[in-house]
Amino acid sequence: MPSSSKNRQVAKVDPAAQQVRQIETQEQHASANASAGLNLNLFAAVSGVFSGRSKKSQQLKDDGSYYAEEEQQSAARAQGVGAGSLAAAGQARADSGARRLKQTDHLGIEPAK
């Protein structure tokens, strides 16, 4: 942040009154600047399907024992989608200033305004 300050004193002779005057000036100034910002959005979706089929069979053999058979079929499917967005923005500014002028005569008295 830049900043500056000035002080100055000058003594002048008033030719009409033949008196010395004091003039004091003072100036100050400051400023600042900034910029920032962020926005993030995310979205996702997933869907899926699962299916299965099973078949069992038993057979009685001639010797009296059982024969068992099992058959399975399965299928799965999934699908997904995603998206995102990013945005950034921002701004700031500051400014300041001051100025002062003081006049006094040879006795240190400020003149009437």
VMD Tcl script that builds the backbone (N, CA, C; Angstrom):
set m [mol new atoms 339]
animate dup $m
set s [atomselect $m all]
$s set {name element resname resid chain x y z} {
  {N N MET 1 A 0.844 -1.156 0.000}
  {CA C MET 1 A 0.000 0.000 0.000}
  {C C MET 1 A 0.891 1.220 0.000}
  {N N PRO 2 A 0.922 2.010 -1.063}
  {CA C PRO 2 A 1.751 3.206 -1.096}
  {C C PRO 2 A 1.189 4.269 -0.169}
  {N N SER 3 A 2.087 4.995 0.460}
  {CA C SER 3 A 1.701 6.059 1.365}
  {C C SER 3 A 2.738 7.157 1.279}
  {N N SER 4 A 2.302 8.411 1.382}
  {CA C SER 4 A 3.246 9.517 1.320}
  {C C SER 4 A 2.807 10.589 2.302}
  {N N SER 5 A 3.769 11.349 2.770}
  {CA C SER 5 A 3.495 12.421 3.711}
  {C C SER 5 A 4.479 13.549 3.462}
  {N N LYS 6 A 3.994 14.808 3.495}
  {CA C LYS 6 A 4.849 15.967 3.276}
  {C C LYS 6 A 4.589 16.972 4.376}
  {N N ASN 7 A 5.615 17.571 4.904}
  {CA C ASN 7 A 5.527 18.661 5.867}
  {C C ASN 7 A 6.404 19.793 5.361}
  {N N ARG 8 A 5.888 21.015 5.397}
  {CA C ARG 8 A 6.668 22.123 4.880}
  {C C ARG 8 A 6.328 23.381 5.676}
  {N N GLN 9 A 7.361 24.137 6.053}
  {CA C GLN 9 A 7.158 25.418 6.731}
  {C C GLN 9 A 7.885 26.502 5.944}
  {N N VAL 10 A 7.207 27.624 5.762}
  {CA C VAL 10 A 7.779 28.733 4.999}
  {C C VAL 10 A 7.548 30.024 5.793}
  {N N ALA 11 A 8.548 30.856 5.890}
  {CA C ALA 11 A 8.403 32.169 6.539}
  {C C ALA 11 A 8.368 33.227 5.445}
  {N N LYS 12 A 7.336 34.069 5.461}
  {CA C LYS 12 A 7.185 35.118 4.451}
  {C C LYS 12 A 7.046 36.472 5.149}
  {N N VAL 13 A 7.490 37.502 4.478}
  {CA C VAL 13 A 7.346 38.879 4.984}
  {C C VAL 13 A 6.166 39.508 4.278}
  {N N ASP 14 A 5.219 40.024 5.077}
  {CA C ASP 14 A 4.054 40.718 4.538}
  {C C ASP 14 A 4.464 42.158 4.271}
  {N N PRO 15 A 4.564 42.598 2.982}
  {CA C PRO 15 A 5.065 43.943 2.705}
  {C C PRO 15 A 4.131 45.037 3.220}
  {N N ALA 16 A 2.833 44.811 3.316}
  {CA C ALA 16 A 1.901 45.849 3.773}
  {C C ALA 16 A 2.086 46.121 5.260}
  {N N ALA 17 A 2.273 45.099 6.055}
  {CA C ALA 17 A 2.378 45.270 7.503}
  {C C ALA 17 A 3.820 45.187 7.969}
  {N N GLN 18 A 4.738 44.856 7.095}
  {CA C GLN 18 A 6.149 44.664 7.441}
  {C C GLN 18 A 6.304 43.691 8.622}
  {N N GLN 19 A 5.510 42.630 8.569}
  {CA C GLN 19 A 5.571 41.608 9.617}
  {C C GLN 19 A 5.889 40.263 8.976}
  {N N VAL 20 A 6.478 39.395 9.767}
  {CA C VAL 20 A 6.812 38.057 9.290}
  {C C VAL 20 A 5.620 37.136 9.536}
  {N N ARG 21 A 5.231 36.377 8.519}
  {CA C ARG 21 A 4.157 35.397 8.650}
  {C C ARG 21 A 4.745 34.007 8.537}
  {N N GLN 22 A 4.180 33.089 9.264}
  {CA C GLN 22 A 4.558 31.677 9.176}
  {C C GLN 22 A 3.431 30.930 8.452}
  {N N ILE 23 A 3.771 30.154 7.453}
  {CA C ILE 23 A 2.798 29.314 6.739}
  {C C ILE 23 A 3.261 27.869 6.872}
  {N N GLU 24 A 2.388 27.037 7.370}
  {CA C GLU 24 A 2.714 25.614 7.556}
  {C C GLU 24 A 1.721 24.800 6.725}
  {N N THR 25 A 2.206 23.916 5.895}
  {CA C THR 25 A 1.334 23.038 5.105}
  {C C THR 25 A 1.666 21.599 5.430}
  {N N GLN 26 A 0.672 20.754 5.338}
  {CA C GLN 26 A 0.858 19.328 5.600}
  {C C GLN 26 A -0.040 18.552 4.646}
  {N N GLU 27 A 0.495 17.552 3.983}
  {CA C GLU 27 A -0.275 16.717 3.049}
  {C C GLU 27 A -0.007 15.252 3.362}
  {N N GLN 28 A -1.031 14.460 3.289}
  {CA C GLN 28 A -0.911 13.013 3.488}
  {C C GLN 28 A -1.782 12.315 2.459}
  {N N HIS 29 A -1.359 11.143 2.051}
  {CA C HIS 29 A -2.145 10.364 1.089}
  {C C HIS 29 A -1.821 8.886 1.259}
  {N N ALA 30 A -2.825 8.019 1.149}
  {CA C ALA 30 A -2.645 6.563 1.229}
  {C C ALA 30 A -3.633 5.901 0.281}
  {N N SER 31 A -3.272 4.753 -0.279}
  {CA C SER 31 A -4.196 4.033 -1.151}
  {C C SER 31 A -3.910 2.533 -1.071}
  {N N ALA 32 A -4.926 1.740 -1.424}
  {CA C ALA 32 A -4.794 0.273 -1.411}
  {C C ALA 32 A -5.671 -0.292 -2.513}
  {N N ASN 33 A -5.334 -1.491 -2.995}
  {CA C ASN 33 A -6.101 -2.136 -4.046}
  {C C ASN 33 A -5.954 -3.644 -3.906}
  {N N ALA 34 A -7.046 -4.396 -4.040}
  {CA C ALA 34 A -6.999 -5.861 -3.933}
  {C C ALA 34 A -8.081 -6.465 -4.814}
  {N N SER 35 A -7.863 -7.714 -5.241}
  {CA C SER 35 A -8.845 -8.390 -6.079}
  {C C SER 35 A -8.709 -9.896 -5.901}
  {N N ALA 36 A -9.816 -10.586 -5.575}
  {CA C ALA 36 A -9.776 -12.041 -5.410}
  {C C ALA 36 A -11.190 -12.593 -5.314}
  {N N GLY 37 A -11.366 -13.861 -5.670}
  {CA C GLY 37 A -12.656 -14.534 -5.537}
  {C C GLY 37 A -12.632 -15.882 -6.220}
  {N N LEU 38 A -13.416 -16.826 -5.733}
  {CA C LEU 38 A -13.413 -18.185 -6.274}
  {C C LEU 38 A -14.781 -18.823 -6.051}
  {N N ASN 39 A -15.309 -19.509 -7.054}
  {CA C ASN 39 A -16.567 -20.242 -6.951}
  {C C ASN 39 A -16.408 -21.566 -7.692}
  {N N LEU 40 A -16.675 -22.679 -7.015}
  {CA C LEU 40 A -16.515 -24.010 -7.600}
  {C C LEU 40 A -17.814 -24.784 -7.413}
  {N N ASN 41 A -18.360 -25.316 -8.504}
  {CA C ASN 41 A -19.582 -26.127 -8.463}
  {C C ASN 41 A -19.294 -27.481 -9.109}
  {N N LEU 42 A -19.656 -28.556 -8.418}
  {CA C LEU 42 A -19.471 -29.914 -8.942}
  {C C LEU 42 A -20.806 -30.649 -8.906}
  {N N PHE 43 A -21.034 -31.475 -9.900}
  {CA C PHE 43 A -22.250 -32.277 -9.981}
  {C C PHE 43 A -21.890 -33.640 -10.563}
  {N N ALA 44 A -22.429 -34.710 -9.988}
  {CA C ALA 44 A -22.178 -36.056 -10.504}
  {C C ALA 44 A -23.434 -36.902 -10.309}
  {N N ALA 45 A -23.665 -37.825 -11.241}
  {CA C ALA 45 A -24.804 -38.751 -11.151}
  {C C ALA 45 A -24.356 -40.118 -11.654}
  {N N VAL 46 A -24.781 -41.152 -10.941}
  {CA C VAL 46 A -24.444 -42.532 -11.321}
  {C C VAL 46 A -25.734 -43.337 -11.307}
  {N N SER 47 A -25.921 -44.143 -12.327}
  {CA C SER 47 A -27.074 -45.041 -12.370}
  {C C SER 47 A -26.591 -46.413 -12.798}
  {N N GLY 48 A -27.304 -47.422 -12.377}
  {CA C GLY 48 A -26.895 -48.780 -12.727}
  {C C GLY 48 A -28.056 -49.753 -12.712}
  {N N VAL 49 A -27.863 -50.858 -13.403}
  {CA C VAL 49 A -28.873 -51.917 -13.488}
  {C C VAL 49 A -28.169 -53.253 -13.251}
  {N N PHE 50 A -28.791 -54.097 -12.426}
  {CA C PHE 50 A -28.260 -55.437 -12.205}
  {C C PHE 50 A -29.403 -56.429 -12.406}
  {N N SER 51 A -29.114 -57.469 -13.150}
  {CA C SER 51 A -30.126 -58.518 -13.346}
  {C C SER 51 A -29.447 -59.877 -13.233}
  {N N GLY 52 A -30.199 -60.833 -12.742}
  {CA C GLY 52 A -29.651 -62.176 -12.597}
  {C C GLY 52 A -30.737 -63.230 -12.777}
  {N N ARG 53 A -30.307 -64.376 -13.219}
  {CA C ARG 53 A -31.231 -65.486 -13.432}
  {C C ARG 53 A -30.560 -66.749 -12.926}
  {N N SER 54 A -31.312 -67.574 -12.230}
  {CA C SER 54 A -30.763 -68.813 -11.681}
  {C C SER 54 A -31.732 -69.962 -11.974}
  {N N LYS 55 A -31.153 -71.117 -12.304}
  {CA C LYS 55 A -31.962 -72.301 -12.618}
  {C C LYS 55 A -31.342 -73.511 -11.921}
  {N N LYS 56 A -32.165 -74.211 -11.128}
  {CA C LYS 56 A -31.697 -75.414 -10.429}
  {C C LYS 56 A -32.509 -76.615 -10.915}
  {N N SER 57 A -31.807 -77.693 -11.037}
  {CA C SER 57 A -32.516 -78.938 -11.404}
  {C C SER 57 A -31.915 -80.112 -10.636}
  {N N GLN 58 A -32.766 -81.076 -10.282}
  {CA C GLN 58 A -32.326 -82.284 -9.587}
  {C C GLN 58 A -32.868 -83.500 -10.346}
  {N N GLN 59 A -32.054 -84.478 -10.393}
  {CA C GLN 59 A -32.465 -85.723 -11.064}
  {C C GLN 59 A -32.206 -86.885 -10.117}
  {N N LEU 60 A -33.119 -87.824 -10.150}
  {CA C LEU 60 A -32.962 -89.041 -9.360}
  {C C LEU 60 A -32.362 -90.121 -10.265}
  {N N LYS 61 A -31.234 -90.608 -9.840}
  {CA C LYS 61 A -30.555 -91.628 -10.643}
  {C C LYS 61 A -31.155 -93.008 -10.350}
  {N N ASP 62 A -30.811 -93.964 -11.202}
  {CA C ASP 62 A -31.312 -95.322 -11.059}
  {C C ASP 62 A -30.827 -95.982 -9.772}
  {N N ASP 63 A -29.668 -95.575 -9.299}
  {CA C ASP 63 A -29.139 -96.188 -8.074}
  {C C ASP 63 A -29.711 -95.538 -6.820}
  {N N GLY 64 A -30.610 -94.517 -6.961}
  {CA C GLY 64 A -31.260 -93.884 -5.815}
  {C C GLY 64 A -30.567 -92.607 -5.345}
  {N N SER 65 A -29.516 -92.217 -5.986}
  {CA C SER 65 A -28.831 -90.984 -5.596}
  {C C SER 65 A -29.391 -89.825 -6.409}
  {N N TYR 66 A -29.142 -88.647 -5.868}
  {CA C TYR 66 A -29.603 -87.431 -6.544}
  {C C TYR 66 A -28.452 -86.751 -7.277}
  {N N TYR 67 A -28.801 -86.210 -8.403}
  {CA C TYR 67 A -27.855 -85.408 -9.167}
  {C C TYR 67 A -28.443 -83.992 -9.215}
  {N N ALA 68 A -27.698 -82.962 -8.754}
  {CA C ALA 68 A -28.182 -81.573 -8.735}
  {C C ALA 68 A -27.317 -80.741 -9.673}
  {N N GLU 69 A -28.002 -79.858 -10.377}
  {CA C GLU 69 A -27.309 -78.971 -11.307}
  {C C GLU 69 A -27.880 -77.552 -11.118}
  {N N GLU 70 A -26.982 -76.548 -11.073}
  {CA C GLU 70 A -27.419 -75.156 -10.918}
  {C C GLU 70 A -26.778 -74.331 -12.025}
  {N N GLU 71 A -27.571 -73.495 -12.663}
  {CA C GLU 71 A -27.088 -72.627 -13.745}
  {C C GLU 71 A -27.451 -71.182 -13.382}
  {N N GLN 72 A -26.444 -70.268 -13.450}
  {CA C GLN 72 A -26.673 -68.868 -13.124}
  {C C GLN 72 A -26.220 -67.991 -14.282}
  {N N GLN 73 A -26.997 -66.943 -14.525}
  {CA C GLN 73 A -26.637 -65.911 -15.495}
  {C C GLN 73 A -26.862 -64.559 -14.826}
  {N N SER 74 A -25.879 -63.678 -14.963}
  {CA C SER 74 A -26.038 -62.345 -14.373}
  {C C SER 74 A -25.445 -61.307 -15.320}
  {N N ALA 75 A -25.986 -60.135 -15.212}
  {CA C ALA 75 A -25.515 -59.019 -16.041}
  {C C ALA 75 A -25.614 -57.732 -15.214}
  {N N ALA 76 A -24.643 -56.858 -15.418}
  {CA C ALA 76 A -24.650 -55.571 -14.707}
  {C C ALA 76 A -24.244 -54.476 -15.687}
  {N N ARG 77 A -24.825 -53.310 -15.486}
  {CA C ARG 77 A -24.502 -52.169 -16.324}
  {C C ARG 77 A -24.551 -50.902 -15.465}
  {N N ALA 78 A -23.557 -50.042 -15.634}
  {CA C ALA 78 A -23.514 -48.788 -14.868}
  {C C ALA 78 A -23.155 -47.642 -15.804}
  {N N GLN 79 A -23.655 -46.483 -15.456}
  {CA C GLN 79 A -23.404 -45.299 -16.272}
  {C C GLN 79 A -23.255 -44.107 -15.323}
  {N N GLY 80 A -22.309 -43.241 -15.614}
  {CA C GLY 80 A -22.095 -42.068 -14.765}
  {C C GLY 80 A -21.837 -40.822 -15.590}
  {N N VAL 81 A -22.239 -39.695 -15.048}
  {CA C VAL 81 A -22.056 -38.403 -15.700}
  {C C VAL 81 A -21.585 -37.407 -14.636}
  {N N GLY 82 A -20.642 -36.562 -14.997}
  {CA C GLY 82 A -20.173 -35.537 -14.062}
  {C C GLY 82 A -19.921 -34.217 -14.778}
  {N N ALA 83 A -20.070 -33.136 -14.057}
  {CA C ALA 83 A -19.830 -31.808 -14.628}
  {C C ALA 83 A -19.349 -30.888 -13.518}
  {N N GLY 84 A -18.647 -29.861 -13.907}
  {CA C GLY 84 A -18.163 -28.889 -12.921}
  {C C GLY 84 A -17.965 -27.529 -13.565}
  {N N SER 85 A -18.022 -26.505 -12.746}
  {CA C SER 85 A -17.765 -25.155 -13.241}
  {C C SER 85 A -16.983 -24.381 -12.186}
  {N N LEU 86 A -16.149 -23.476 -12.657}
  {CA C LEU 86 A -15.313 -22.672 -11.783}
  {C C LEU 86 A -15.378 -21.224 -12.244}
  {N N ALA 87 A -15.615 -20.327 -11.313}
  {CA C ALA 87 A -15.647 -18.902 -11.637}
  {C C ALA 87 A -14.932 -18.126 -10.530}
  {N N ALA 88 A -14.219 -17.103 -10.917}
  {CA C ALA 88 A -13.504 -16.274 -9.941}
  {C C ALA 88 A -13.703 -14.797 -10.273}
  {N N ALA 89 A -13.917 -13.993 -9.233}
  {CA C ALA 89 A -14.074 -12.555 -9.423}
  {C C ALA 89 A -13.906 -11.840 -8.091}
  {N N GLY 90 A -13.571 -10.580 -8.165}
  {CA C GLY 90 A -13.467 -9.777 -6.944}
  {C C GLY 90 A -12.753 -8.470 -7.225}
  {N N GLN 91 A -12.971 -7.510 -6.347}
  {CA C GLN 91 A -12.325 -6.220 -6.526}
  {C C GLN 91 A -12.454 -5.414 -5.245}
  {N N ALA 92 A -11.468 -4.606 -4.951}
  {CA C ALA 92 A -11.509 -3.709 -3.789}
  {C C ALA 92 A -10.620 -2.506 -4.059}
  {N N ARG 93 A -10.959 -1.398 -3.433}
  {CA C ARG 93 A -10.147 -0.199 -3.604}
  {C C ARG 93 A -10.336 0.704 -2.396}
  {N N ALA 94 A -9.281 1.351 -1.965}
  {CA C ALA 94 A -9.347 2.303 -0.852}
  {C C ALA 94 A -8.474 3.499 -1.186}
  {N N ASP 95 A -8.881 4.652 -0.731}
  {CA C ASP 95 A -8.129 5.860 -1.014}
  {C C ASP 95 A -8.310 6.811 0.166}
  {N N SER 96 A -7.301 7.548 0.513}
  {CA C SER 96 A -7.380 8.472 1.634}
  {C C SER 96 A -6.514 9.685 1.329}
  {N N GLY 97 A -6.894 10.815 1.848}
  {CA C GLY 97 A -6.092 12.009 1.618}
  {C C GLY 97 A -6.348 13.043 2.705}
  {N N ALA 98 A -5.396 13.889 2.951}
  {CA C ALA 98 A -5.534 14.965 3.936}
  {C C ALA 98 A -4.670 16.138 3.495}
  {N N ARG 99 A -5.132 17.341 3.803}
  {CA C ARG 99 A -4.360 18.532 3.473}
  {C C ARG 99 A -4.651 19.579 4.533}
  {N N ARG 100 A -3.638 20.247 5.001}
  {CA C ARG 100 A -3.804 21.233 6.061}
  {C C ARG 100 A -2.920 22.433 5.763}
  {N N LEU 101 A -3.457 23.609 5.949}
  {CA C LEU 101 A -2.712 24.845 5.755}
  {C C LEU 101 A -2.934 25.714 6.979}
  {N N LYS 102 A -1.869 26.189 7.585}
  {CA C LYS 102 A -1.963 27.011 8.784}
  {C C LYS 102 A -1.100 28.261 8.587}
  {N N GLN 103 A -1.693 29.436 8.801}
  {CA C GLN 103 A -0.964 30.695 8.681}
  {C C GLN 103 A -0.958 31.379 10.045}
  {N N THR 104 A 0.169 31.886 10.430}
  {CA C THR 104 A 0.278 32.640 11.688}
  {C C THR 104 A 1.087 33.909 11.425}
  {N N ASP 105 A 0.839 34.931 12.225}
  {CA C ASP 105 A 1.625 36.158 12.084}
  {C C ASP 105 A 2.887 36.060 12.938}
  {N N HIS 106 A 3.621 37.161 13.064}
  {CA C HIS 106 A 4.901 37.124 13.771}
  {C C HIS 106 A 4.738 36.856 15.268}
  {N N LEU 107 A 3.489 36.953 15.790}
  {CA C LEU 107 A 3.238 36.641 17.194}
  {C C LEU 107 A 2.710 35.223 17.388}
  {N N GLY 108 A 2.523 34.477 16.295}
  {CA C GLY 108 A 1.998 33.124 16.376}
  {C C GLY 108 A 0.485 33.071 16.407}
  {N N ILE 109 A -0.175 34.162 16.039}
  {CA C ILE 109 A -1.638 34.250 16.048}
  {C C ILE 109 A -2.148 34.002 14.637}
  {N N GLU 110 A -3.154 33.155 14.546}
  {CA C GLU 110 A -3.754 32.885 13.236}
  {C C GLU 110 A -4.647 34.057 12.861}
  {N N PRO 111 A -4.606 34.513 11.586}
  {CA C PRO 111 A -5.444 35.649 11.180}
  {C C PRO 111 A -6.906 35.272 11.180}
  {N N ALA 112 A -7.763 36.275 11.392}
  {CA C ALA 112 A -9.222 36.040 11.375}
  {C C ALA 112 A -9.654 35.712 9.959}
  {N N LYS 113 A -10.632 34.835 9.851}
  {CA C LYS 113 A -11.091 34.398 8.531}
  {C C LYS 113 A -12.344 35.116 8.141}
}
mol reanalyze $m
mol bondsrecalc $m
mol representation Tube
mol addrep $m
